């Protein structure tokens, strides 16, 4: 078996998607080598520490600019050997300087069927629009807001949904399945760009 893919995870909150990765691909197809946050008391950091994963905190306030924060974080992640960076509830935008350090190797999980409802409060956006179908997207990160090419998507019909928390509960299991699957595909070298459409990602079985 080939060596596991070294993965870094960025998280700002509770870290349930991080936990899904720790419980599935960590120690198998991938090795989570670092977890970083912009929030010093993020519960995600405790989840990482409980599994012996190195953690780092990179607050915007302690750096001259967002780009400087991102460069410091990129240096630390690279020093841990990360080859893929996974955004798992990371609520800060990453600068182009960070993305340049990990070209075509930063992915995000988003609680909507992109390109619909990008950015913050995606579920609330969808509820306000009155949609009947919700979903989850795992996509590559580019310099836009949730505009990178889509890797995986899955939908769920919730025709009577009224409450964002209710929708989130329904979407969590999908997030926890799709994100590890995307990491597995990346680790296997099974993700490629359609030569006829650079927006289209081909995922081999």
N, C-alpha and C positions, 0 to 999 in steps of 0.2 A: 504493500500500500504506500502511495506517495505521501510525502510530508503534509501535515495539515496546513491550511491557509491561515497565515497570521492576520487576525482581524482586530481592528480597533472600533469601539462603540462610543458614540457621543450621545449623551442623554441629559435632559434638564429636569426630569420629574421622577415619577415613581419607579420607572424602569421595568414595566411588565414585559415589554418587547425584549429588553436585555435579558430578562429572566428566561424568556422563551428560547433565546439563543443559547444561554448557559445550559438549559435543560435538554437541548437537542443536538446542535452541531458542535458545541464546545467539547473538545477532546476527541472529536471524530473527524468530520470533514474540515473543520476549522478549529483554530485555537484562538480564543479571545485573549489578546496579549496586553490590552490596555482599555480602560474606560475613562473618558474625560467628560467634564461637565462645566457649564458656566454658572452653576448654582452650587455654592459650597455645601449646603445641607440636603442636596438631592438624595432621596432614598435609593436611587439607582446606584450611587456610590457604595452604599452599604451592601447592596446585593453583590456587587463586584468584590468587595473586600471579604465578604463571607465565603467566596470561592477562591480567594487568594490571588485575584487579578489586580495588577497595579492600577492605581487611580490617580488622576490629576484634576485640579480645579484651575480653570482659566477664566477669571472674571474680566469683563470689559473694563471695569473701574480701575483695575490694577495695571492697565496697559495704556500707552499713549493714544492708541486708536484700535478700532476693531481689527484692522489688518495686522497690526503688531501682535494683538492677542492671538489671531489665527496663525500667524507665523510661529509664535512660540509654541502653540499647541501642535502644529504640524511637525516642528522639530522634535517634540517629545514623543509623538506617535511614531515618527520614523525611527527614533532611537529605540523604541520598543519592538521594531521590526515589522510594523503593520504594512500589509500590502493592499488591504481593503478597509475602507472606513464606512461604517454603518451608522446612519442617523436614526436613532430609536427614540423619538420624542425629544429631539434636540430643537429648541425653540429660537435659536439665534441663526441669522443668515450667515453663511460662510462666504468669505471674500474670494475673488478670483485667485488671489495669491495662495490661499489654502488649496483650492481645487487644482492649481497648477502643480502642486507637490504630489498629488495623487490622481494623475490623469486617467479618466474613464474608470475610476476605482473608488467612487463615493456614491453610495446608494441611500435612499430615504424611503420610509414607509409613511403613507399619507392616508387619512381616513375619508377618502372620497374617490370617485371614479374620474381621475384626471382625463382631459383638461378641465372638467367641471370643478368648481369650488376649490381653487388653489388657495394657499396662504392660511392664515389663522382662522379659527372658528369654522372649519370646513363643514362640520356636521350642522352647526347652526345655520350656515349659508344654505345648505341643502334643505333643511326644514323650512326656512323662510321661503324658499322657491317652491315648496310643495311637492318635491319629488316623491315617487313611490318606490324607487329602487336606490339603494345606497351601496357603498362598496369600499374596497381598499385597493390602493395602488402601491406597488414598489417600483421605484424609478431611479434612473441615474440622476445625479445632481449636476446642474449646470449653473451659470451665473444668474439665471432668472429665479422666480419664485415658483417652485413646483412645475418647472417647464421642461425638465430633462426627459429623455426618451423612456417610455414605459417598458418595464421588464415583465411584471406580472400584474394581473388584476383579477379580482373576484367580486361578484355582486351578490346582494341579498335583497329580496323583496320585503319591504316593511310598509305596506300600504296605509297602515293606521298610525304610524309613528308620529308622536307629538313632542317628545321630550328628548333632548340631546343625550342625556345620561342613558336613556333607554336604548338609543341607537348605538352609543358607544359600547354598551354591554354586548350587543349583537355583533358588533364589528371586531371586538377584541379577539375572539377565537380565529377569525380570518387573518388578522394581523399576525397572530402568533404562529400561524401556519405558513403564510406567504413569505414572511421575512426570512425564516430559516431556509425555505426552499430556494429563495433567490441566492442566499449565501452558498448553498450546496451547488447550485448551477454555476456560480462564479468560480468556486473552488475547482469544479470539474472542467473548467474551460468551455462550458456549454452555452455561453452567452456570446452572440456575435451580432454584428450590424448587417442588415440587409443591404447588399451592394446597390440595389435599385432604389433604396429609400433610407437615408441615414437616420431618419426618425424611427424606423422600425427595428426593433430588437428581436432576433431569432433565438429561441431557447430550445436547444436540443434536449431530447428526453434522456 
